[in-house]
Amino acid sequence: MAKTWKWWLEVFGGKGGFEQETVSPKLLPLTEVIERAHAEWLAAKNFFEEVTDPDLVDEAIYRLEATEKRYMHLLRQAKQEQIFKTYSVK
């Protein structure tokens, strides 16, 4: 468990991954917000796959679902704004 938790803190800088960043997402280009959301989703997937502590399983599931929904929402937004070069919604 210590290895997994240490890895999680390194990925999210001890923030848990869900706290507001110092730069408002409104000031970032949508493509950069999507890239960050994708990285958060992949990190949540890795955490879910590696978690072994029963107390952290529910948290891993919650984070995985939340980050996936945010990422998919941003992809739909990119599609509506016709940003098709890199991103597509399945």
C-alpha positions in Angstrom: 0.0 0.0 0.0 2.8 2.5 0.8 4.2 2.2 -2.6 0.8 2.8 -4.3 0.0 5.7 -2.1 3.4 7.3 -2.6 3.0 6.9 -6.3 -0.4 8.6 -6.1 1.0 11.5 -4.2 3.8 11.9 -6.7 1.4 11.9 -9.7 -1.0 14.5 -8.1 1.6 16.4 -6.1 -0.1 15.6 -2.8 -3.3 17.4 -3.9 -5.4 14.3 -4.4 -5.9 15.4 -8.0 -9.2 17.2 -7.5 -8.2 20.5 -5.9 -8.3 23.7 -8.0 -5.2 24.6 -9.8 -3.5 28.0 -9.5 -4.3 28.6 -13.1 -8.0 28.8 -13.9 -9.0 26.2 -16.6 -10.9 29.1 -18.3 -7.5 30.6 -19.1 -6.1 27.5 -20.6 -6.8 26.3 -24.2 -9.3 23.5 -24.3 -6.8 21.2 -25.8 -4.5 21.6 -22.8 -7.4 21.1 -20.4 -8.2 17.9 -22.3 -4.6 16.7 -22.1 -4.5 17.3 -18.3 -7.9 15.5 -17.9 -6.6 12.6 -19.9 -3.5 12.3 -17.7 -5.6 12.4 -14.6 -7.8 9.7 -16.0 -4.8 7.5 -16.8 -3.4 8.0 -13.3 -6.7 7.1 -11.8 -6.8 3.9 -13.9 -3.4 3.0 -12.8 -4.2 3.6 -9.2 -7.4 1.5 -9.5 -5.4 -1.4 -11.0 -2.7 -1.2 -8.3 -4.7 -0.6 -5.2 -4.7 -3.5 -2.7 -5.9 -1.9 0.5 -9.7 -2.6 0.9 -10.1 0.8 2.5 -8.9 2.5 -0.7 -10.9 0.5 -3.3 -14.0 2.7 -3.0 -11.8 5.8 -3.4 -10.1 4.3 -6.5 -13.5 3.5 -8.1 -14.8 7.0 -7.3 -11.7 8.7 -8.8 -11.7 6.5 -11.8 -15.4 7.2 -12.6 -15.1 11.0 -11.9 -12.0 11.5 -14.0 -13.4 9.4 -16.9 -16.7 11.5 -16.9 -14.7 14.7 -16.8 -12.5 13.6 -19.7 -15.5 12.4 -21.8 -17.3 15.7 -21.1 -14.3 17.7 -22.3 -14.1 15.6 -25.5 -17.8 16.3 -26.2 -17.2 20.0 -25.7 -14.2 19.8 -28.1 -16.4 18.1 -30.7 -19.1 20.8 -30.3 -16.5 23.5 -30.7 -15.2 21.6 -33.8 -11.7 20.9 -32.4 -11.3 17.7 -34.4 -7.6 17.6 -35.2 -6.5 15.5 -32.2 -9.6 14.6 -30.2 -12.6 12.4 -30.9 -15.5 11.1 -28.8 -16.2 7.4 -29.0 
